[in-house]
Amino acid sequence: MEREIGTGEAINGGTWGTLAVGAPFMADGAPEATIDKSEALRTAIEALRRNLSWLANNLGSIEHSVETECSGLTLRLHYPSFRQRKPMMAELIDAVSLHVINFCLPRHQVNELQTLYGQLPADEFMKRHELLRQEAYDLFKRAHRATNRNGEAGELILYLLTEWLLDAPQIIAKMGLKTNRDMAVHGADGVHVRFCSDTGRLFVYWGEAKLYKDIGGAITAAVESIAESLTDEKLKHEITLVKRYLNLSDMSEGARGALLEMLDPFGPGYANRHDIVTCLIAFDFDAYDAVLGASEDAEELFRARALARLDEVAPRIATALKGKSLAHQPVELFLIPVPSVDRMRELFQDKIGWTSAPAAASGPKVSNVERN
């Protein structure tokens, strides 16, 4: 099975080139206009790629050779990094929370602040950055309440993993759309793109994130969501949102046009658009407690147990996908066993200032003075 991992790795007979999006790029005999558009978009999107390799300090990766009967499925196994035999859950949440601005807010809004760096007094710039961060936190909370969620970090972690490991930047910030009551946008948690210059294919990544105590329930819920997200009706709606709210306002006209051509069902490059699902499943894993008192290296022992767990659940994931006729659908599945999804959720809620809806007051509060 060919995997879509790093730049330069083989996929479907081609290799990943530098990130560019547009009409098919043919090395020989390509129309000059097509080459110009592809080059314009390649340059524009390359500027969006960020170095997120620092995430490896907080989120460990486990290499494996586990395969399934689903040719399109790529299994990825991660976990909170260890320090002194314990997983660094709080540090992981602290790290990913730093990127809530980029995840939630339109790119032009972030860029406007970045252009002021060095032009404003340090105190003024820090104040504006803090205001932007609070705006992102507030937007995140409003969007989750509007979609009946409870302030989970899963979609933010998936956003970072997709940019880090798949080199696919986000092209639409959906948080602002989810707070619009007149707009039905309860679809993908994130939308990212990547382009293979050798094959001329545009890969659009549609994100789903699930945090469940039980991995069995998570698999069922995730596959249900994946199947629903890939229906013609859902994809058509998502593509409409992307075209309308494309989060690349600083792109040149040629670059933007090249991307839109591949999203237009009547465009010359539309057949080269390939849909890939990215899915994050975080679940409770009791091996953390088991390795804490072991005499061996706790992290290495944990990694061995996590691999055994992956080997156990992989066939169940494949069975669920086949049950929805998704055996050949490309799916990048990130599995993250954690000590407690409830604790993970609580840490992130504390970070963004999440509180439950306040209960209705029974009457005016009486001061201590009035009681005396």
C-alpha atoms as one frame of an Amber mdcrd trajectory, in Angstrom:
protein
   0.000   0.000   0.000   1.405   3.410  -0.958   1.266   6.024   1.758   0.917
   9.779   1.463   3.502  10.877   3.992   6.404  13.174   3.254   7.426  15.224
   0.272   9.025  12.998  -2.326   7.306   9.744  -1.298   5.689   7.654  -4.013
   1.927   7.772  -4.372  -0.070   6.151  -7.124   2.892   6.014  -9.430   4.046
   9.602  -8.865   5.877  11.562  -6.247   4.906  14.466  -4.063   6.437  17.626
  -5.424   6.520  21.050  -3.928   3.101  22.247  -2.884   1.290  23.839  -5.772
  -2.292  23.774  -6.843  -3.664  24.292 -10.300  -4.237  22.691 -13.653  -2.177
  19.582 -14.521   1.508  20.419 -14.878   3.019  18.500 -17.786   6.781  18.548
 -18.085   6.641  18.355 -21.884   4.261  20.233 -24.111   2.257  21.980 -21.373
   0.551  25.192 -22.429   2.483  28.199 -21.172  -0.616  29.663 -19.500  -1.119
  26.426 -17.555   2.485  26.443 -16.380   2.252  30.086 -15.340  -0.904  29.461
 -13.301   0.551  26.414 -11.591   3.752  28.251 -10.795   1.833  31.202  -9.384
  -0.158  28.958  -7.099   2.860  26.870  -6.143   4.615  30.009  -4.986   1.560
  31.303  -3.131   0.837  28.125  -1.203   4.481  27.381  -0.464   4.468  30.593
   1.542   1.716  29.147   3.740   3.683  26.084   4.784   4.988  26.294   8.335
   7.645  24.309  10.113   5.712  22.390  12.756   8.436  19.862  13.531   8.522
  21.236  17.097   5.335  19.236  17.700   7.516  16.126  17.913   8.686  17.391
  21.320   5.165  17.036  22.703   3.623  14.320  20.552   5.494  11.074  20.037
   5.150   8.901  16.921   5.320   5.116  16.691   6.465   3.560  13.430   4.775
   0.294  12.551   4.085  -2.185   9.758   0.440  -2.907  10.542  -1.595  -3.321
   7.355  -5.292  -3.886   6.736  -7.518  -5.082   3.921  -8.381  -1.452   3.124
  -5.979  -0.287   0.426  -6.685   3.390   1.043  -6.198   3.348   4.823  -3.038
   4.752   6.408  -2.777   4.175  10.163  -0.725   6.627  12.220  -0.026   6.126
  15.923   0.849   9.010  18.264   0.886   9.659  21.997   1.750  12.445  24.477
   5.512  12.414  25.020   6.844  11.123  28.345   8.852  12.859  31.061   9.991
  10.901  34.101   7.737   7.947  33.253   4.598  10.070  32.844   2.855  11.420
  29.722   3.012  15.195  29.343  -0.676  15.870  28.758  -0.694  19.437  30.090
   2.372  20.349  28.035   0.750  18.951  24.882  -2.371  21.048  25.414  -0.247
  24.122  26.151   1.639  23.588  22.889  -1.340  23.071  20.589  -3.234  25.972
  22.186  -0.605  28.352  20.849  -2.054  27.805  17.376  -5.708  28.501  18.041
  -5.393  31.896  16.306  -4.220  30.367  13.019  -6.822  27.622  13.253  -9.850
  29.781  14.036  -9.323  33.119  12.324  -9.146  34.057   8.630  -5.603  34.260
   7.352  -5.895  37.913   6.329  -6.715  38.851   9.923  -3.600  37.077  11.213
  -1.455  38.595   8.460  -2.649  42.101   9.313  -1.253  41.729  12.822   1.986
  40.142  11.625   2.708  43.118   9.358   2.684  45.350  12.438   5.500  43.408
  14.123   8.431  45.774  14.602   6.338  48.804  13.647   4.485  49.139  16.937
   5.901  49.491  20.451   6.337  46.054  22.018   3.606  46.606  24.599   1.105
  47.688  21.950   1.891  44.708  19.715   1.553  42.289  22.647  -1.787  43.843
  23.554  -3.103  43.409  20.018  -1.860  39.832  19.898  -3.602  39.051  23.176
  -6.838  40.592  21.879  -6.593  38.423  18.767  -5.990  35.327  20.890  -9.029
  36.083  23.026 -11.077  36.592  19.869  -9.971  33.164  18.638 -10.805  31.544
  21.985 -14.236  33.194  22.039 -14.921  32.129  18.459 -13.886  28.564  19.250
 -16.256  28.452  22.217 -19.185  29.967  20.314 -18.683  27.576  17.410 -18.621
  24.541  19.695 -21.771  25.603  21.489 -23.483  26.252  18.151 -22.634  22.707
  17.022 -23.400  21.033  20.374 -19.774  20.260  21.195 -17.982  20.899  24.434
 -14.660  22.591  23.841 -12.531  19.668  22.672  -8.978  19.967  21.377  -9.243
  17.130  18.835  -9.867  19.227  15.741  -7.044  21.623  16.676  -4.591  18.721
  17.041  -5.793  17.259  13.730  -5.234  20.642  12.075  -1.615  20.649  13.264
  -0.965  17.019  12.307  -2.326  17.592   8.806  -0.038  20.569   8.247   2.948
  18.909   9.928   2.907  15.388   8.494   0.950  15.831   5.265   2.315  19.275
   4.351  -1.232  20.415   3.622  -2.127  23.940   4.812  -5.629  24.890   5.839
  -7.520  26.876   3.195 -10.719  27.739   5.024 -11.246  28.709   8.667 -14.626
  27.193   9.469 -15.008  28.389  13.049 -16.451  31.720  11.981 -18.922  29.996
   9.672 -20.118  27.647  12.401 -21.294  30.578  14.505 -23.622  31.768  11.724
 -27.055  30.386  12.576 -28.268  30.958   9.023 -25.581  28.737   7.526 -25.522
  24.941   7.759 -21.791  24.168   7.990 -21.781  21.214  10.370 -19.486  19.280
   8.071 -15.732  18.707   8.048 -13.767  19.958  11.045 -11.039  21.220   8.725
 -10.208  21.602   5.033  -6.612  21.404   3.778  -5.010  21.066   0.339  -1.910
  19.624  -1.241  -0.777  19.274  -4.838   1.288  16.600  -6.584   3.130  18.355
  -9.392   4.100  15.080 -11.129   0.517  13.879 -11.543  -1.290  17.221 -11.550
  -3.586  16.024  -8.782  -5.092  18.267  -6.155  -5.581  16.448  -2.853  -8.276
  17.939  -0.640  -8.191  16.730   2.964 -11.497  16.702   4.865 -11.000  16.451
   8.636 -12.960  14.579  11.316 -11.985  14.455  15.003 -13.422  12.154  17.676
 -12.609  11.998  21.406 -14.102   8.898  23.038 -13.362   6.965  26.201 -13.948
   3.702  24.310 -12.123   3.147  21.043 -14.883   0.867  19.765 -17.422   3.657
  20.017 -14.948   6.073  18.462 -14.411   3.820  15.439 -18.145   3.447  14.872
 -18.787   7.186  15.176 -15.804   8.112  13.015 -16.715   5.789  10.149 -20.322
   6.985  10.243 -19.115  10.587   9.967 -16.658   9.728   7.199 -19.314   7.976
   5.127 -21.716  10.880   5.545 -19.078  13.477   4.681 -18.301  11.777   1.365
 -21.840  11.822  -0.013 -22.283  13.896  -3.160 -24.560  16.332  -1.357 -22.121
  16.927   1.515 -19.078  17.306  -0.747 -20.906  19.709  -3.022 -21.830  21.849
  -0.027 -18.276  21.780   1.358 -16.777  22.735  -2.014 -19.236  25.631  -2.238
 -18.035  26.871   1.152 -14.400  26.568   0.113 -14.946  28.558  -3.070 -16.925
  31.220  -1.227 -14.686  31.605   1.826 -11.273  30.628   0.513  -8.808  31.492
   3.297  -6.096  32.723   0.935  -7.016  36.346   0.414  -3.447  37.398  -0.388
  -3.139  35.037  -3.362  -2.589  36.441  -6.825  -5.443  36.330  -9.290  -3.694
  33.653 -11.346  -3.001  31.418  -8.353  -6.522  31.731  -7.036  -7.950  31.005
 -10.472  -5.842  27.847 -10.802  -7.230  26.466  -7.555 -10.825  27.379  -8.341
 -10.566  25.658 -11.729  -9.884  22.371  -9.955 -12.875  22.888  -7.674 -15.207
  23.764 -10.551 -17.094  20.677 -11.860 -16.958  22.242 -15.327 -13.293  23.204
 -15.049 -10.499  21.469 -17.009  -8.733  20.210 -13.878 -11.744  19.021 -11.890
 -11.150  15.311 -12.597  -7.753  15.650 -10.936  -9.262  16.584  -7.571  -8.919
  13.704  -5.116 -10.735  13.678  -1.778  -8.856  12.308   1.233 -10.264  11.971
   4.735  -8.127  12.858   7.728  -9.465  11.493  10.987  -8.198  11.811  14.551
  -9.364   9.370  17.212  -8.267   9.980  20.811  -9.306   7.332  23.334  -8.646
   6.139  26.877  -5.755   3.675  27.182  -4.999   1.994  30.502  -1.393   1.138
  29.608  -0.240   4.467  31.066  -1.062   3.311  34.594   0.335  -0.155  33.933
   3.791   1.075  32.872   4.136   3.663  35.641   5.312   1.110  38.203   7.265
  -1.120  35.830  10.998  -1.585  36.274  11.667  -1.246  32.525  11.794   1.985
  30.520   8.208   3.208  30.903   7.958   4.897  27.508   9.385   1.941  25.599
   7.046  -0.425  27.430   4.135   1.864  26.617   5.081   1.965  22.936   5.088
  -1.835  22.824   1.629  -1.986  24.385   0.323   0.711  22.061   1.561  -1.273
  19.063  -0.193  -4.369  20.359  -3.384  -2.346  20.733  -3.074  -1.054  17.178
  -2.616  -4.596  15.889  -5.812  -5.537  17.714  -8.032  -2.670  16.533  -6.779
  -2.383  12.930  -9.028  -5.220  11.648 -12.019  -3.616  13.399 -11.324  -0.323
  11.656 -11.059  -2.087   8.302 -14.298  -3.990   8.891 -16.120  -0.753   9.718
 -14.803   0.961   6.590 -15.673  -1.990   4.362 -19.155  -2.009   5.853 -19.618
   1.480   4.401 -18.013   0.560   1.048 -14.930   2.629   1.900 -12.242  -0.038
   1.492 -10.482   1.946  -1.236 -11.217   5.448   0.042  -7.988   7.238   1.045
  -8.127   7.779   4.812  -5.314   9.167   6.970  -6.234   7.919  10.456  -4.392
   9.382  13.452  -4.846   7.259  16.585  -3.889   8.916  19.880  -4.233   6.813
  23.048  -4.323   9.088  26.106  -4.604   8.491  29.861  -8.061  10.104  29.896
 -10.008  11.947  27.209 -12.010  13.590  29.990  -8.807  15.014  31.457  -7.601
  16.042  28.003 -10.874  17.855  27.415 -10.708  19.497  30.848  -7.168  20.783
  30.291  -8.143  22.409  27.014 -11.344  23.853  28.426  -9.341  25.468  31.225
  -6.908  26.881  28.674  -9.581  28.617  26.579 -11.768  29.629  29.517 -14.610
  27.260  28.710 -17.508  27.269  31.166 -20.854  25.509  31.088 -23.912  27.605
  30.389 -24.768  29.443  33.621 -27.826  28.245  35.501 -30.777  30.608  35.800
 -30.611  32.694  38.957 -33.371  32.067  41.489 -33.451  35.692  42.604 -31.321
  38.722  43.422 -28.258  38.002  45.511 -28.525  39.270  49.074 -25.379  40.926
  50.403 -23.919  40.170  53.791 -24.774  43.736  54.850 -28.467  43.154  54.156
 -28.413  39.956  56.209 -27.278  41.825  59.312
